Amino acid sequence: MASAQTPDRSPLWYLIAPRVLLVTFLLTLLSFAVSLLLGILGVLVLAWLRGARPDMTGAYRHIAAPVAAVVAAVVLISVTVLEIRHYRQAKTLARIERAS
């Protein structure tokens, strides 16, 4: 019986950047949407408690945009580290597999 062999699949270094940027963009967009929703709800509750008209631009300027910027920076750094670690591990495992 011949063993089924999988084709040699080496990791590709040039795919790290698109994956990092895609994940960063998606998580930043998600965090912006969630923080904007929570900011709008907070502004509405605060305006209701004070008996004033709500100013929705504050939810965008002072809550959603800064939160999304911080999340983007954190995600960019952490995903870059994780992708490089994954690339190096996959490269080492491929080298071990070829040697055996």
PyMOL commands that set and color helices and strands:
alter all, ss='L'
color gray80, all
select helices_A, chain A and resi 13-50+57-99
alter helices_A, ss='H'
color red, helices_A
deselect
rebuild
show_as cartoon
